[in-house]
């Protein structure tokens, strides 16, 4: 492409300089079917420049309308964009494969992509952080549009990944007052509150989340398990969790009775040394349909040898659900708590057999 352009430029220079050297104005004759057009070379150049200007202006106006924002008449610019697009694709693949240093280098070479500025810059932040360049990651994050909620999300997430929960919380707090931005940032805000130790404020924020509908019904069902167990556990560890307190009673009855809240209460009883009562509370409320969301939290709760009732309930469900990986994983947890490593290993092998991607 570049060689062809050089040849065209040389021919154009010859057409322009030749008549000037020979002191002859020169002329062009264009035969287009029945029409014959004759003009001097200078006139042709003037018409050509006017035509190109008109074409450029038309493209400038029509490109946004027709969706050709990145199409260009400049061959050098087009080549640069193609290289940047290829580098972006390679960076995304490297990031997905966990090759963070390669991804960081590819992102540095893909900056000629205005259509993917926020996406590219955000992914570049994570690549730099995972490659061990936290300062560079934050510098890239600062270059994002501060008025966009997506930019705030990236900055706050980077801060949380660097254990700077209070900074993330302060960054997110103003955005949570904006109804349009709150749903996107709400999961990070709850995470920041919990990590910063603002556990009672978590319950006040839950009321806002329910009232302003930050989450869909399905999202909230899963989000509960990220909130209640951790908040109640932290309060219980401080010895200040009380089911008669105002922040707890202010929650809707449905929230206090949810399985996620029950898990938090179970954890609180374990912290208080009431492990037997904790197991009974768990078994009384646990349903088979709750297991996929319950198990990731339950495996963190040290019930020790008080898992007899729970194992009986799980064995009962196993009769009708013999290929449920989460059920076997929960049985493995019970065996570990009961001091039976061999049984735990067998149950875990069964879990991996039916769901190989299940994480411990």
URKALIN-V169698 format. One record per residue. N is the residue number from 1. RES is the residue in three letters. SS is DSSP state (H for helix, E for strand, - for the rest). D_FIRST is the distance of its C-alpha to the first C-alpha in whole Angstrom. Layout:
# URKALIN-V169698
n = {N | N}
res = {RES | RES}
ss = {SS | SS}
d_first = {D_FIRST | D_FIRST}
This chain:
# URKALIN-V169698
n = {1 | 2 | 3 | 4 | 5 | 6 | 7 | 8 | 9 | 10 | 11 | 12 | 13 | 14 | 15 | 16 | 17 | 18 | 19 | 20 | 21 | 22 | 23 | 24 | 25 | 26 | 27 | 28 | 29 | 30 | 31 | 32 | 33 | 34 | 35 | 36 | 37 | 38 | 39 | 40 | 41 | 42 | 43 | 44 | 45 | 46 | 47 | 48 | 49 | 50 | 51 | 52 | 53 | 54 | 55 | 56 | 57 | 58 | 59 | 60 | 61 | 62 | 63 | 64 | 65 | 66 | 67 | 68 | 69 | 70 | 71 | 72 | 73 | 74 | 75 | 76 | 77 | 78 | 79 | 80 | 81 | 82 | 83 | 84 | 85 | 86 | 87 | 88 | 89 | 90 | 91 | 92 | 93 | 94 | 95 | 96 | 97 | 98 | 99 | 100 | 101 | 102 | 103 | 104 | 105 | 106 | 107 | 108 | 109 | 110 | 111 | 112 | 113 | 114 | 115 | 116 | 117 | 118 | 119 | 120 | 121 | 122 | 123 | 124 | 125 | 126 | 127 | 128 | 129 | 130 | 131 | 132 | 133 | 134 | 135 | 136 | 137 | 138 | 139 | 140 | 141 | 142 | 143 | 144 | 145 | 146 | 147 | 148 | 149 | 150 | 151 | 152 | 153 | 154 | 155 | 156 | 157 | 158 | 159 | 160 | 161 | 162 | 163 | 164 | 165 | 166 | 167 | 168 | 169 | 170 | 171 | 172 | 173 | 174 | 175 | 176 | 177 | 178 | 179 | 180 | 181 | 182 | 183 | 184 | 185 | 186 | 187 | 188 | 189 | 190 | 191 | 192 | 193 | 194 | 195 | 196 | 197 | 198 | 199 | 200 | 201 | 202 | 203 | 204 | 205 | 206 | 207 | 208 | 209 | 210 | 211 | 212 | 213 | 214 | 215 | 216 | 217 | 218 | 219 | 220 | 221 | 222 | 223 | 224 | 225 | 226 | 227 | 228 | 229 | 230 | 231 | 232 | 233 | 234 | 235 | 236 | 237 | 238 | 239 | 240 | 241 | 242 | 243 | 244 | 245 | 246 | 247 | 248 | 249 | 250 | 251 | 252 | 253 | 254 | 255 | 256 | 257 | 258 | 259 | 260 | 261 | 262 | 263 | 264 | 265 | 266 | 267 | 268 | 269 | 270 | 271 | 272 | 273 | 274 | 275 | 276 | 277 | 278 | 279 | 280 | 281 | 282 | 283 | 284 | 285 | 286 | 287 | 288 | 289 | 290 | 291 | 292 | 293 | 294 | 295 | 296 | 297 | 298 | 299 | 300 | 301 | 302 | 303 | 304 | 305 | 306 | 307 | 308 | 309 | 310 | 311 | 312 | 313 | 314 | 315 | 316 | 317 | 318 | 319 | 320 | 321 | 322 | 323 | 324 | 325 | 326 | 327 | 328 | 329 | 330 | 331 | 332 | 333 | 334 | 335 | 336 | 337 | 338 | 339 | 340 | 341 | 342 | 343 | 344 | 345 | 346 | 347 | 348 | 349 | 350 | 351 | 352 | 353 | 354 | 355 | 356 | 357 | 358 | 359 | 360}
res = {UNK | UNK | UNK | UNK | UNK | UNK | UNK | UNK | UNK | UNK | UNK | UNK | UNK | UNK | UNK | UNK | UNK | UNK | UNK | UNK | UNK | UNK | UNK | UNK | UNK | UNK | UNK | UNK | UNK | UNK | UNK | UNK | UNK | UNK | UNK | UNK | UNK | UNK | UNK | UNK | UNK | UNK | UNK | UNK | UNK | UNK | UNK | UNK | UNK | UNK | UNK | UNK | UNK | UNK | UNK | UNK | UNK | UNK | UNK | UNK | UNK | UNK | UNK | UNK | UNK | UNK | UNK | UNK | UNK | UNK | UNK | UNK | UNK | UNK | UNK | UNK | UNK | UNK | UNK | UNK | UNK | UNK | UNK | UNK | UNK | UNK | UNK | UNK | UNK | UNK | UNK | UNK | UNK | UNK | UNK | UNK | UNK | UNK | UNK | UNK | UNK | UNK | UNK | UNK | UNK | UNK | UNK | UNK | UNK | UNK | UNK | UNK | UNK | UNK | UNK | UNK | UNK | UNK | UNK | UNK | UNK | UNK | UNK | UNK | UNK | UNK | UNK | UNK | UNK | UNK | UNK | UNK | UNK | UNK | UNK | UNK | UNK | UNK | UNK | UNK | UNK | UNK | UNK | UNK | UNK | UNK | UNK | UNK | UNK | UNK | UNK | UNK | UNK | UNK | UNK | UNK | UNK | UNK | UNK | UNK | UNK | UNK | UNK | UNK | UNK | UNK | UNK | UNK | UNK | UNK | UNK | UNK | UNK | UNK | UNK | UNK | UNK | UNK | UNK | UNK | UNK | UNK | UNK | UNK | UNK | UNK | UNK | UNK | UNK | UNK | UNK | UNK | UNK | UNK | UNK | UNK | UNK | UNK | UNK | UNK | UNK | UNK | UNK | UNK | UNK | UNK | UNK | UNK | UNK | UNK | UNK | UNK | UNK | UNK | UNK | UNK | UNK | UNK | UNK | UNK | UNK | UNK | UNK | UNK | UNK | UNK | UNK | UNK | UNK | UNK | UNK | UNK | UNK | UNK | UNK | UNK | UNK | UNK | UNK | UNK | UNK | UNK | UNK | UNK | UNK | UNK | UNK | UNK | UNK | UNK | UNK | UNK | UNK | UNK | UNK | UNK | UNK | UNK | UNK | UNK | UNK | UNK | UNK | UNK | UNK | UNK | UNK | UNK | UNK | UNK | UNK | UNK | UNK | UNK | UNK | UNK | UNK | UNK | UNK | UNK | UNK | UNK | UNK | UNK | UNK | UNK | UNK | UNK | UNK | UNK | UNK | UNK | UNK | UNK | UNK | UNK | UNK | UNK | UNK | UNK | UNK | UNK | UNK | UNK | UNK | UNK | UNK | UNK | UNK | UNK | UNK | UNK | UNK | UNK | UNK | UNK | UNK | UNK | UNK | UNK | UNK | UNK | UNK | UNK | UNK | UNK | UNK | UNK | UNK | UNK | UNK | UNK | UNK | UNK | UNK | UNK | UNK | UNK | UNK | UNK | UNK | UNK | UNK | UNK | UNK | UNK | UNK | UNK | UNK | UNK | UNK | UNK | UNK | UNK | UNK | UNK | UNK | UNK | UNK | UNK}
ss = {- | H | H | H | H | H | H | H | H | H | H | H | H | H | H | H | H | H | H | H | H | - | - | - | - | - | E | E | E | E | E | E | - | - | E | E | E | E | E | E | H | H | H | H | H | H | H | H | H | H | H | H | H | H | H | H | H | H | H | H | H | H | H | H | H | H | - | - | - | - | - | - | - | - | H | H | H | H | H | H | H | H | H | H | H | H | H | H | H | H | H | H | H | H | H | H | - | - | - | H | H | H | H | H | H | H | H | H | - | - | - | - | - | H | H | H | H | H | H | H | H | H | H | H | H | H | H | H | H | H | - | - | - | H | H | H | H | H | H | H | H | H | - | - | - | - | - | - | H | H | H | H | H | H | H | H | H | H | H | H | H | - | - | - | H | H | H | H | H | H | H | H | H | H | H | H | H | - | H | H | H | H | H | H | H | H | H | H | H | H | H | H | H | H | H | - | - | - | H | H | H | H | H | H | H | H | H | H | H | H | H | H | - | - | - | - | H | H | H | H | H | H | H | H | H | H | H | H | H | H | H | H | H | H | H | H | H | - | - | - | - | - | - | - | - | H | H | H | H | - | - | - | H | H | H | H | - | - | H | H | H | H | H | H | H | H | H | H | H | H | H | - | - | - | H | H | H | H | H | H | H | H | H | H | H | - | - | H | H | H | H | H | H | H | H | H | H | H | - | - | - | - | - | - | - | - | - | H | H | H | H | H | H | H | H | H | H | H | - | - | - | - | - | - | H | H | H | H | H | H | H | H | H | H | H | H | H | - | - | - | H | H | H | H | H | H | H | H | H | H | H | H | H | H | - | - | - | - | - | -}
d_first = {0 | 4 | 5 | 5 | 6 | 9 | 10 | 11 | 12 | 14 | 16 | 17 | 18 | 20 | 21 | 23 | 24 | 26 | 28 | 29 | 30 | 32 | 34 | 33 | 31 | 29 | 29 | 27 | 28 | 26 | 28 | 28 | 31 | 34 | 33 | 32 | 30 | 31 | 30 | 29 | 26 | 27 | 28 | 25 | 23 | 26 | 25 | 21 | 22 | 25 | 23 | 20 | 22 | 24 | 21 | 20 | 24 | 24 | 22 | 23 | 27 | 26 | 23 | 26 | 28 | 26 | 25 | 21 | 22 | 19 | 16 | 14 | 13 | 11 | 8 | 9 | 12 | 11 | 9 | 13 | 15 | 14 | 15 | 18 | 19 | 18 | 21 | 23 | 23 | 24 | 26 | 28 | 29 | 30 | 32 | 34 | 34 | 36 | 34 | 34 | 33 | 30 | 29 | 30 | 27 | 25 | 26 | 26 | 22 | 22 | 23 | 20 | 21 | 24 | 24 | 26 | 28 | 31 | 31 | 28 | 30 | 33 | 32 | 31 | 35 | 36 | 34 | 35 | 39 | 39 | 37 | 40 | 39 | 41 | 40 | 37 | 37 | 39 | 37 | 34 | 37 | 38 | 35 | 35 | 36 | 40 | 41 | 39 | 42 | 39 | 39 | 42 | 42 | 40 | 42 | 45 | 44 | 43 | 46 | 48 | 46 | 47 | 51 | 51 | 53 | 54 | 51 | 49 | 53 | 53 | 49 | 49 | 53 | 52 | 49 | 52 | 54 | 51 | 51 | 48 | 47 | 50 | 49 | 45 | 47 | 51 | 50 | 49 | 52 | 54 | 53 | 53 | 57 | 58 | 56 | 58 | 61 | 61 | 63 | 65 | 63 | 61 | 64 | 64 | 60 | 60 | 62 | 60 | 57 | 60 | 60 | 57 | 55 | 53 | 53 | 53 | 56 | 54 | 52 | 55 | 57 | 55 | 55 | 59 | 58 | 56 | 59 | 62 | 63 | 61 | 63 | 66 | 66 | 65 | 68 | 70 | 70 | 71 | 74 | 73 | 72 | 75 | 75 | 77 | 75 | 74 | 70 | 70 | 73 | 70 | 68 | 68 | 71 | 68 | 66 | 69 | 70 | 66 | 65 | 63 | 66 | 68 | 66 | 66 | 70 | 70 | 69 | 71 | 74 | 73 | 72 | 76 | 77 | 78 | 76 | 78 | 78 | 74 | 74 | 76 | 74 | 71 | 73 | 74 | 71 | 69 | 67 | 65 | 62 | 62 | 61 | 58 | 58 | 61 | 60 | 57 | 60 | 63 | 62 | 62 | 66 | 68 | 71 | 72 | 75 | 75 | 73 | 76 | 76 | 72 | 72 | 74 | 72 | 69 | 71 | 72 | 69 | 68 | 70 | 68 | 65 | 64 | 61 | 60 | 58 | 59 | 62 | 62 | 61 | 63 | 66 | 64 | 65 | 68 | 69 | 67 | 70 | 73 | 72 | 71 | 68 | 68 | 68 | 66 | 63 | 64 | 64 | 60 | 59 | 60 | 58 | 55 | 56 | 55 | 53 | 51 | 49 | 52 | 52 | 55}
